[in-house]
Amino acid sequence: MNRAQSIAALQEPRTLWDVLVIGGGATGLGVAVDAAARGFRTALVEQSDFAKGTSSRSTKLIHGGFRYLRQGNLSLVRESLLERGRLLRNAPQLVHPLDFVVPCYHWWEAPYYGAGLKLYDWFAGGLGMEPSKKLSRAQTVAALPNLRIAGVRGGIRYQDGQFDDARLALALAQTATDRGASVANYVRVVALLKESGRVSGTRVCDLESGEEFSLRGRVVINATGVFTDSVRRMDLADAPPIIAASQGAHLVLPRKFLGGHTALMVPRTDDGRVLFVIPWQDRVLVGTTDTAVSQTPLEPRPLKAEITFLLQHAAQYLARTPTEEDILSVTAGLRPLVNLPGAKSTASLPRDHVVLVSDSGLVTITGGKWTTYRKMAADAVNKAILVGDLPRQPCGTENLPLADTGKLTGHRPPEALPAYGASRAPEPNLHPDLPLNVEDVLHAARHEMARTVEDVLARRTRALLLDARAAMHAAPSVAALLSVELGCGSVWETEQVTAFREVAKGYLP
């Protein structure tokens, strides 16, 4: 991907795009892939970086949603499990099976949860993974070496999918580009254009150059997650809100707090959610919470109560119990839940998605979750075809392999180093506690549209999530590399380091 080329394509005044997508998270990128794969002239703009928001702050699971079985939302479970199977097949480089164990402490839990997981297996059909299995006490303890064993009777083992959310978002961006779409980060929509009362395009600002220009399109799709209502109000000033934002926080701990390669799943916490303790990139991820919030900042911060909640619940199940001092990073994401009258809490709101069309033809896709991004995109493009009077092309993404954007350190071909003064040349490995080297930074800048230190450390690599303090120490080296690569200068370097460290403070308890 090349941002300069994308911006040039977007600025071509004669182009009439078939599909204009606002939003570069999982949903918007999925829409761009779907539309481009059907042969439509497709453009996507994102006001910040790809997956800057919720789409890089998930529990890193591609799953059917065991909790939804208890809620009786069987259609969502079925849909999610089918999409899980498709992602395992279409993106094996980024999505892989992970074993989970549900420890059982009462006589009724094994048959109860076992029956639910058998239904889970059945819904997956031919796209299923290994079937769930009852474990003895000894097998349960062996699978979870740091499990608090007092009262454990046995357990249930099952499989779900695990992934790197930000890297999958980049794979979608690359796939859309490979199919002919023009995608660009740091391009903000400042207004919707209308002709005869119908939405006919967008007015956008390239935040790097400050230049504004217009994009004309047959149909505009609003895929902006928790910012959905903001775009809807560009269309209709008094549009009633449809988003009820819910915050989910996660802790990242050292590997010693789990041991082995199996995840722990607690099927019911005090707030009715499930709790996951998961091995991820040689760390342990603990999550999540479900906290109703009234504000939707671009950089949400976890609440003190959320951190306490996760530590206390983890301590109930782990023999070696974590404290705040053990936390390497803590992050929060905002779920764009669709508001339903009478809902008692965000935890009770469904995770289904909705597609809306305004009187002026703005198509909005919102709700849902990472696992079902492809189905959400297909539904949105199907609706866009009707609204924009586009050719009736069938969806082709069920069996579409996603681009392989490469793995982290040590798995990429060497990149040619830019010219540095001898005193400024960084060491090949940028920090001893991070899987991060010079080649990762250069690859991110040259091929993945990384424009800032945060882009590299938070999303192109996952350094900020893996160890926020270490990422802060690595920031000057990353800034020096980017400054030379992007031609930005020493003042930009200093500003970037300062800005990143301010963001990184929010990842520490």
N, C-alpha and C positions, 0 to 999 in steps of 0.2 A: 504494500500500500504506500502511496506517495501523496502527501497532503497537498503539495503544490499543484500536482496534476489534477487532484479532485477539485481544488478551489478554481482552477482555470476552467474546468468543465462546468462547474456550477455557475460561473460568471458569463458563460456564453449566452448572450441575450436572445438568440434565435431559438434556443432549445425550448420545446414544450415537453415537459416531463409527463409521463403517464401517471406515475405515483411519486408523490413527495411525502417523505416520512419525517416527522418531528420526534426526536428522541433516540439516543444511541445506547439504550440498555438492552436487556435480553429481548424484550418484545419488539422494540423498533428495529433492531438488527435482524431479528427473525423475519419481520415483515419485509425488510429490504431483500433478504435472501429469497423469500418466496416470490416476491414480485419480479425480481430480476430473473429467477429461474423460469418464470412463465414467459419471459421475453419482453417484459415491459421496461420502458425507459424509466429508470428508478434513481432517485436521489434521496440521501438521508443527511440530516444535519443534527448535531448534538451540541448543546450550549457549553458543555464542559468536556470531559474526556469520556470515551466509551466506557460504559459500566462504572462510571464515577460513583453512582448512588447505590441503590439497593442491589443491583446486579453483581456487585463485587463483594457483598457483605452477607451472603447467605450462609447456611449451615453446610454448604459444600456437598449436598446430597441431591441425587436424582432419584426420586422415590415416589411411591404411590400414595403415601400419607396414611400410615397406620391409624392415626388419630381420627381420620375421616370415617373409618369404619364404625368407630364408636358413635360418631355423630349421625350415622346413617346416610352419609353422602356417598352412596355406592357408585354413582355414575362418575364422580370425580376420581374415585380410587381406580376404577376401571380405565378411564381415560389416561390417568397419570401412569399407570403400569404399562400400558401400551406404548406411551411416549418414552418411558424409561427404556423399554426394549429397543425402540428405534434409535435412541441416542447411543446405547451401547454398541449397536451395529454400525451407525453412521459416523461415530466419533470415538473409536476405540483408543485413539491416541490421547484422549482427554477424559474419557469416562470409563470407569472400571468397576468390577464387582467388589463389594466389601461385606465381610461377615459381621453380623450384629448378634448380640446375645441379650435376651431379656431374662434377668435373674428372677427366680420365683421364691417367695418367702412364706406363702400360705398354700394349703393343699389344693385350693380351687384355682390358683393362678395358672398352673401348667395346662389344665384342660381348657380354661377360659381363653388365655392368650394363644394357646396352640390352635384352637378352633378358628380364632380370628385370622391367624397367619396362614392356615390352610385355605381359608377363603381368599386371602391376599394372593396366595400362589395360584389359585384357580382363576382369578380375574385376569392374571397376566397371560394366560393361554399359551400360545406357541411362542410368545416373546418373553416367557418367564425365565427366571434364573434357577439356581439350585433350590429344591424344595426345602421348606422349613423342617426342623428336626428337634425332637425333645432331647435334652441333655441331662445326664446324671449330675449329682452334686459335684463329683470329682471332675467331670468334663467341664462344667461351668467355671469352676475355680481355675482350672488349667487354661481355659480360654481367656480369662480376665485376671491376670496375675496380681493386680493391685485391688481386686474386689474385696470389700469388707465381707468376710465370710460368715459372720455370726448370723444364724437363722436361715442361711441359704439352703433350700431343699433341692434345687436343680435349676434348669433354665430351658429356654427355647432359642435355637439358633435359626436365623434367616438371613437372606441376602438382599441388599439394595445397591444402588449405584452411588459412587462417589466421583467428584470432579473438582476442577479448579475453575470457579465461576468466571473470573476475569479473563482467564486464558480462553475459555469457551466463547466468551463474548468477542474476543479478538478473532477467533476462528470464524465466527459468523461474519464479522466485518470483512475478513479476507475472502470468504466464500462469496459474499455479495459483490465484492470488487471483481473477483474472477469471473462472475457472471455478467459483468458490464455495468454494475451500479456505481454511482459516484457517492462516496461517503466521506464526511469531514467532521472532525471534532473542533471544538471551540468556535462554532458558528451558531449564533443565537437568533432565534426567531423573534423579531420585534413587533410584527404585525401580520395579520392575515389579509391578503388581497381579495377583493370581491369585484365581480362583474355581474350586473343585473341581479344583485342580491345573492349570488352564489359564490362560494369560496373558489378562487381561481389561482391561488398561489400564496406565497409568503414573501414578506420583506425580511431580510436577514442581515446580520452584522458579523463580519469576520473579526473576532475579538483580538486577533493578532495584529492585523493591519488597521483596524478601526473602520474599514470600508463597508458601506452598506450597499446591497444590491437586491434585485428581485428575482424570485424563481417562479416561473409559471408552471402550473400543473393541472392535469385533468381532474385529479382528486388528491386531497391532502389528508394524511392519516396522523392523528394525534396519538402517539404512543409514549407518553411522558411520565408514566408511573404516578408517583405522589404529586406531580405537578400538573396532572391532567386537568384539574379545574381551572388553573391559570390560563391554559391554552383555550379552554372552552369559553372563558370570559373574553378572550380576544375576538371570539366569534359573536358572542351574545353577552353584553355587559352584566346582565342580571341572571345569567345561567345558574340554576340551583346547584349547590355542591353535591357530588356523588361519591367523593373519596372520604373514607374514614381511615386515617393513617394509624398504623400500629408499629411500634418500635420493637425490634428484636435485637438483643445484645448477645455477644459471644465473647468468651475468654479463650486466650491461647496460653497454654502451660507447657513446661518442659515434658519431654517424652516419658520421664520416670513416673508420671502420674497415671499411666495406663499400663504400659508394658504390652508385649505381644502385638498382634496385628488385627485384633478383633475389637469392634466398637461396642460400647455399652449403651443400651436403650432402656430408659425408665419410662414405662407407659403412661404414668400419671403423676404429675407434680401438684403442688398446692393450688396452682391457678388453672388446672385442668389440661395443661399442655403435656407433651412428652419432653423428656430431657435426653440429650445425646452427649456422650463422652466419646470422642472419635479420634483415632490416629489420623493425622494429616500432615504430610510433608515433614516428617520427623518431629512433629509437635503433637500436642493434644488440644483438640478444639472442644469446648464445652458450651452448649447452648440448647435452647434459646429462651428468650422471654417474650411476652406479649403485652405491651404497655400502650394504652391509648395515648396519643399525643395530639395536640392542637396545632403545633407548628411543624413545618416541613423544611428545615434548613438543608442546604446542599451537603453540609458536613455535620450530621447529627452526632451527639455525644451520648454515651451510655450513662444512665443515671446511677447514682451511688446505690440505690435500692436494688437495681438490676444486678450489679456486681455482687452485692451481698446475697441476693437470692440464688445466683448460680453457684457461688462458693458454698453456701449452706447445703444446697441440694447435692452437690458433688460430694461433700463431706459425708453425707448419709450413706454413700455407696462405695467410697474409696478408702482403703486401709491407710494409705498415706494421704493425708488431707491437705489440700492446697490453701494457701493464704494469699492476701493481696501482694505480699512480697514475691510470691512465685509467679505472678502474672507477667508474661512477656509482652502481651498486647491485648487490648480489649477494643471491640468495635461494635458499632450499632448501625442497623439498616432500617429503613422505613418501608413497610408493606403497603401497597396501594389497594386496600380492601374496599370493596363496593359497599356503600352505606345502605343498610336496610332498616326501615322503620321498625322500632320495637326491639332491636338487638340489645342485649344486656351488657355485652362487652365485645371488644374486638376479637377475643378468642372464639366467640360464638359466631362471628361473621364467616360466611363461606369463602373458600379460596377459588371459586369459579370465576371465569372471566366474562365480560360483557362487551358487546360491540354496539355502539350507538351512532346514529346519524342525525345531525342537526337539520333544521329546516333549510339551512343554507348549504348543506352537503358536506360539512366537516365530519369525517369518520373518526370516532374515538374507540380505541381498544384499551381496556384496563382491567385490573384484577389479576387473577391467575397466579402462577408461580413459575420458577425456572423450568421445572420438569415439563410443563405443558406449553412452553414458548412456541413450539412449532405449530401446534394445533391452534393456538391463539392467532398466530400469524396467518395461517390458512383461512381462518374465519374472517379476519380483517380484510384480507385481499379479496376473498369472495364477495364481501360486501362492497369493497371499493370498485370492483368490476361493474357492479350494478349502478353505483352512484356516478362513476366517471364514464359510463357507456364504453367500457373497454372490451376488446375481444374476449370471448368466453374461453379462456385457456385453463385447462385443469391444473390443480396443484401437483407439483412434482417433487415435493421435499420428503415424502415418506421414506424414500430410498436414496436420498441424495447425500453422498459422503461430504463431510465438512472438511475444510482445508486443514492441513497439518501445519500449524504455525511453529512447530519445534518445541522442544523441552527446555528446561532451564540449564544452568551452568554445565558445561562439559559435553553437551550433546549437539552443539552447533558447529558448523565449519568456522575456522578462524576468520575474524573480520580484520581488514587492513586498518591499522591504527592511524588516526590523524596526527598531524605534526604538532609536537609539544616542545616547549623549552625543557631542557634536561631536568630542571628543578621541579617541573610541574607534571611530569609523566607519572600517572598513577600506577600502583602495583597491580598486577593482573587480577589478583583476588582482592576485592575491595573491603572485606571485613571477615575476620576468622569465624564469626558466629553466623554467617549468612551464606547461602548458596548463590553468590553474586560475584560476577567478574566483569572485566572490561568488555568482553565480547557481548555479554547480555545487554549492556547499556548501548553499545553501538548498533546492535541488531534492532533494539527497540526504537532508536531514533531513525534508522535508515529504512526499516521495513514495516514498522508498526505504528507510525504516527505519534510516537512519544514526543511531547513538546515541553514537558516540565520534569523537574526532579521527582515530584509526586507521581507523575505518570509512570516513571520507571520503577520507583520503590514501592508504590502501592498496588499497581496493576500489571505492568509488563513482567515484573518479578513480584513476588509477594513478600518482600523484605519487611515492609511496615507491619504486616500481620504476623510474621514469624517472630520478630523481635524489634519492637519500636525503638528501644534505646540504641541497638546496634544500627538500625536504619538511620537514626539521627547522626551517628558518627560517620556513616558512609556518605551522607549527603554532599559534603564538599567535593569528594572525588567524583561523584556522579555529576555534579554541577560543572566541574571542570571539563569532563568529557563532553557533555552536552553543549557547553558553551563553544567549544571548538567545532563540534560537528554541525551545530545550527548557526554558527557565526554570530553569537549574541554578545560577547564581551564580558569584562570583569564585573561591571556594575550589575548586569543581569545575574551573574553567578551569585553574588552576595545576596541579591533579592530573593533568588530561588532558595538558597539555603535557609534564609530567615523564614520564608513562607512555609517551607516544608517542616521545619522544626516546630513552628506554631501548630501546624496540623497534627504532627506526631505527638505533641503533648496530650492531645485528646485521646490518644490510644494507650495512655498510661493511666492506671487507677489513681 
